[in-house]
Amino acid sequence: MTLNLKKNLENDVQSLVLLLDDSVSIPSSLPEFYEAELQQMVEPIFSREVFTGKIGQVHSGMIKVNDGYVDVMLVGMGNYDSFSPIKLQHAVAESIKKLKSCGVETIDIYAAGLVQFMDSMRKRSILMAEAVHLSGYEFNRYKSDSKDDALKAVTLIGDFDETALDEGSVLAASMMKARELVNLPANELTPEALGARAVSLGEESGFEVELKDLTQIKELGMEAYLSVTRASALPPVLIVMRYTGAPDSDQRLGLVGKGLTYDSGGLSIKPTASMVNMKDDMGGAATVIGAMNAIASMKLKVNVTAVVAACENMISGTSYRPGDIISSMAGKSIFIGNTDAEGRLTLIDAVNYIIDKENASAVIDVATLTGAAVHCLGTEATCAISNNDDYYELVAKGFSKANENVWRFPIFDEYKELLKHHEADLTNIAGSPGMITAGMFIGEFVKDKPWVHLDIAGTAFRDKAKGIYTRGGTGVAVRPLYYVAKKLAHK
């Protein structure tokens, strides 16, 4: 599907999406014929309050044009007080999905009225490009009766910027790549396959990828990571991605993503119902890989390294056990209270590696880490903790620009005491508040670097489709990480 840009509506329209505020006034800038036909369509449904222009409202209809008919989707933008960028994105995406279900080949979106709510041409261009492209994602590769979409082109009509449309298209594509990784089943997306896909994306968008095998991981002394991998028949792969867009700078952003391509819970085994979607336990890895794709594709003048300690957490006679005491790359000992608290063990070695070996000047880790995150904020917001106010604010602004929600939780000294164990330096299961203590466990290994931990356990996967999201992986935090890198970029 191609995304085009035009200033005016033409006569050969097959289907039309019309954005209206809550006055539901047909824009006078439309061609006179369309204006009259649309007015006849809108008047009765507005008078009966079937469509009121409320933000996010969608209504379908049809008008007669020449010798044929045009499918019309009305999308409400609300008013200045109620307008919401994300609600508009969801509504635009829903309208496109409905028109696609009718088999249309082309869609024109008349969005001239959006300027009254978003005066930044760049912002509204990115918003609309994302909505258009994300509406088209569907994970159906295993469906024998799946068919290609009939939709070939979408045309935006209004005051938009082509460069920003390209940026929005790249961000949407990067989110969809992350979604695809999360949605692939664990029998296909093994640690080695995840590494191979990172290599392929690096070649496509312009970042370097190094894959370290079991022997190299052992040489690095990544004992915590290796403990988690012991029971799996599949070898671990340490995926190191590097992008150098500012070679004269010594600053390097470090991104670490949790890469459990499958998590059974280990000997602390999960119930079957909890295991079904454990293919998504590499959602953090998908996020940082998607972010690297966007950063490199847009050629940002910034240095970024992303690391994923990819592996499975399985069960066998070689499994690590509750009650074990293991070491880590940093040399700290860890008491294993629960083998299902495995993600933090892989992350601490990845964090230590990115600081010591890749010279990261700041670190953001992203992980589907705890069920507690879902209990805290549900599925609409990402949980965060941080050791640095300024750096957290940078990340929070990235989320705001991406129209995604994030909420910071406190780090109290009393919580830090919970991480200690009488037989080892730390315990991997410090108890409630579980989201915070799990994140603080990772924080024990960031040294003095600015650090933000993002727990996406609630936001990385959806059970129901909604607007720009389909069922399955969401691609959450890809855009926020991109905006962080862009803010750090040298002009």
C-alpha angles and dihedrals in degrees: 000000000000126000114218134185128219135166098217140033114251131208101251097070117149097187134002135206110198121194113211133177121225092276085069090212115161107236113254088216090074117099108275094246093053091044092057096045093046091048090057090050097046102043099070096042091047093048090051090045091239087132119019102165092252112166110276095010116140127194129175128214144139138240131196116245121182105310096340145046134258122214109228130198117192114206121194121225096181117208137300093280098045101037114123124182094210093047089051091049091052092049094048090048091049091050091052091048091052093050091047089055087059090058098246118166098201135032128192117202114202102202104155090123092062090083091075090064100032114036092178108093090199094053096048091045092054091044094054096041090054093048093050096048098038090052088066099056118110130158103223105129092122096048110104092203097048116131134199116258116261089216110107105165143016120197123201115210117199141052105324137147119237094210091053091045087056091050091050090048091053092049091050092047091050091051090050091051088054091048091052091053092051093047097051111101119247093246087065103030100057121163090265092047091050088053092049091051090051089053091050093050091046091055090047099048104024114262129122120245127197120186117203117201132212094277093052092045089054091049089055090055095236093163098158092052092045092051090061093049097050099096098048123096087212118081121238121248124205105212115203117185121187131189120180111189095150106043093173093058124086092203117103127179113220121211121188122188128191107243109190100147086190133006120194091170091250116237087341084066123198122233113261093253090056093050098054096084097033088115082083094064088099091061091117090054090050090051096053092043090051091047091051089051091054095043093050095041090054091044094228115193094239138099117240134172122189124193130193123185095205120196146116128258104219141151130258141119088284095055120129110247141221104263095034120128113216137178131232139213088264091054096246117136121232130201111217109225094164131010090211088069087074103124093072090054092057091043097054092057091045090050092048090049095050091051099041101034104026098036095230110187093201133011135215116184122195123196146158083228113150143020084217089073089063091050090050102049108359119219102315102069138042118232119231142183128181143180093214126059096200094049093047089052089054090054093044090054089051090055091048092052089050092049090239125131126240131170128195121224125203129258110214126183088236089062091051090059089061091065093064123095130197093227100038142022092260143004122225093217109051096163132222131037078043100179091052098043091047090053092044089054088062089045089063087073103046093084110199097331122122104258140184124189118204119195106198097173090121099038106040096075135034129200092200133042118247125175109294090011127078126192112290130023117020105194088231118182095015091109096041091054090048090053091049090053091046091052090052093047120115112245 
